[in-house]
């Protein structure tokens, strides 16, 4: 699911004019330079299971799972000799765009989202650098998905077409004072 959400986030950010690429993580190698701006989306674990909030007709739902996710934004000001606060400002600007775009993406997918925290970080391989030529911001979130009762092929239980059913007892009713139109038919009595 993270890969699909990442692709949709990329499209949403491009539509908003954000020039950053979205990469599905974890990345194969550690960050050793501030040279490449990007957003890394990855599964962060610590899933929670919560009950269903409403009834479902078909497929029956057994609950919801809240998946943990993380976006890491690697930003670098384009100004020559940029100060650390200029890198941080760019990272925060991208973070705001990500909050809006990710909220829209997950709303369209009908998944709830909650942003659970965020902070500026320094990649482990760059901690020893005297000068930080960029900024990294981690945005943590959860998104919710249902746990439906479906078989391995993804099929739900068979449904019945009520037009093919007949009922032994029927009640025919009309609006008071009218004899016009088709009566309402119910299967609740004689």
C-alpha positions in Angstrom: 0.0 0.0 0.0 2.9 2.4 0.7 4.1 2.1 -2.9 0.7 3.1 -4.3 0.3 5.9 -1.8 3.8 7.2 -2.7 2.9 7.2 -6.4 -0.3 9.1 -5.7 1.5 11.5 -3.4 4.1 12.2 -6.2 1.2 13.1 -8.5 -0.5 15.3 -5.9 2.8 17.2 -5.1 3.6 17.7 -8.8 0.1 19.2 -9.2 1.0 21.6 -6.4 4.3 22.6 -8.1 6.6 20.8 -5.6 9.7 19.7 -7.5 10.7 16.9 -5.1 10.7 13.2 -6.2 8.9 10.7 -3.9 11.0 7.6 -3.3 9.6 4.4 -1.7 11.9 3.5 1.2 13.8 2.3 3.0 16.5 3.5 0.6 19.1 0.9 -0.5 22.0 3.0 0.8 22.4 5.5 3.6 22.5 9.2 2.9 26.1 10.4 2.6 25.5 13.8 1.1 22.9 16.6 1.1 23.1 16.8 -2.7 19.8 15.2 -3.7 16.4 16.6 -2.6 13.7 14.0 -2.2 10.9 12.7 -0.1 11.2 9.1 1.2 8.0 7.4 2.1 8.2 4.2 4.1 6.4 1.8 6.4 7.2 2.6 10.0 5.6 -0.3 11.8 3.8 -0.1 15.2 0.4 -1.1 13.7 -2.7 -0.8 15.9 -5.9 -2.7 15.5 -9.2 -0.9 16.2 -12.8 -1.9 15.9 -15.1 -1.2 13.0 -16.9 2.1 13.4 -20.0 1.2 11.4 -21.8 -1.7 9.8 -20.8 -3.0 6.4 -23.1 -4.9 4.1 -20.7 -7.0 2.1 -17.9 -7.8 2.7 -18.2 -8.0 6.5 -15.4 -6.1 8.2 -13.6 -7.5 11.3 -11.9 -4.3 12.2 -9.4 -1.7 11.0 -5.7 -1.6 11.1 -3.8 1.7 11.5 -0.5 1.4 9.7 2.4 3.5 10.7 4.1 5.5 8.0 7.0 8.0 7.8 8.0 10.7 5.3 11.6 11.9 5.4 12.1 15.1 3.5 15.6 15.9 2.4 15.8 19.6 1.5 18.6 22.0 0.4 18.3 25.7 -0.2 19.4 26.6 -3.7 21.2 29.8 -2.4 25.0 29.7 -2.5 26.3 29.6 1.0 22.9 29.1 2.5 22.6 29.3 6.2 21.2 26.3 8.2 17.9 28.1 8.8 17.4 28.5 5.1 17.6 24.7 4.6 15.2 24.2 7.5 12.8 26.7 6.1 12.7 24.8 2.8 12.2 21.5 4.6 9.3 23.0 6.6 7.7 24.4 3.4 7.9 20.9 1.8 6.5 19.3 5.0 3.4 21.6 4.8 2.8 20.7 1.2 3.2 17.0 2.1 0.6 17.3 4.9 -2.0 18.8 2.5 -1.2 16.4 -0.4 -1.1 13.3 1.7 -4.3 14.2 3.4 -6.0 14.6 0.0 -4.5 11.4 -1.3 -5.7 9.3 1.7 -9.1 11.0 1.7 -9.6 10.0 -2.0 -8.6 6.5 -1.1 -11.1 6.5 1.8 -8.4 5.9 4.4 -8.3 8.0 7.6 -4.9 9.7 8.3 -3.5 11.1 11.5 -0.2 13.0 11.7 1.5 11.9 14.9 4.7 13.9 15.0 7.6 15.4 13.2 11.1 16.7 13.7 14.2 17.9 12.1 16.9 15.2 12.0 20.4 14.6 10.8 21.1 11.4 8.9 23.4 9.1 10.8 26.2 9.3 8.2 26.2 13.1 8.3 26.2 13.7 12.0 30.0 14.2 12.1 29.9 16.9 9.4 30.9 20.3 10.7 28.6 22.1 8.2 25.2 20.7 7.3 24.5 21.6 3.7 20.8 20.7 3.9 18.0 19.7 6.3 16.1 16.5 6.9 12.6 16.4 8.3 10.8 13.3 9.5 7.0 13.4 9.4 5.3 10.5 11.1 1.7 9.5 10.4 -0.8 6.6 10.6 -3.4 5.7 8.0 -6.3 3.3 8.5 -7.4 0.4 6.3 -10.2 -2.1 6.8 -9.9 -5.8 7.5 -12.7 -7.2 5.3 -13.9 -10.8 5.1 -12.7 -11.8 1.6 -11.2 -15.0 0.3 -7.6 -15.2 -1.0 -8.7 -14.1 -4.5 -10.3 -10.9 -3.0 -13.9 -12.0 -3.4 -16.6 -11.2 -0.8 -19.6 -13.5 0.0 -22.1 -14.0 -2.8 -25.0 -11.6 -2.9 -28.7 -12.3 -3.7 -30.8 -10.3 -6.1 -34.0 -9.5 -4.3 -35.9 -9.3 -7.6 -35.6 -13.1 -7.8 -37.1 -13.6 -4.4 -40.8 -14.1 -3.5 -42.3 -13.6 -0.1 -45.1 -15.6 1.4 -46.5 -12.6 3.3 -46.8 -9.1 1.7 -48.3 -5.9 2.8 -49.5 -3.4 0.2 -49.7 0.2 1.3 -50.6 3.5 -0.4 -50.4 7.1 0.7 -53.5 8.1 2.6 -56.3 9.4 0.4 -54.8 8.2 -3.0 -55.6 5.3 -5.2 -53.0 6.2 -7.8 -49.7 4.6 -8.7 -48.0 1.4 -7.6 -48.5 0.4 -4.0 -45.5 0.0 -1.7 -44.9 -3.7 -1.1 -43.2 -4.9 2.0 -42.6 -8.4 3.3 -43.5 -7.7 6.9 -47.0 -9.0 7.4 -50.4 -10.1 5.9 
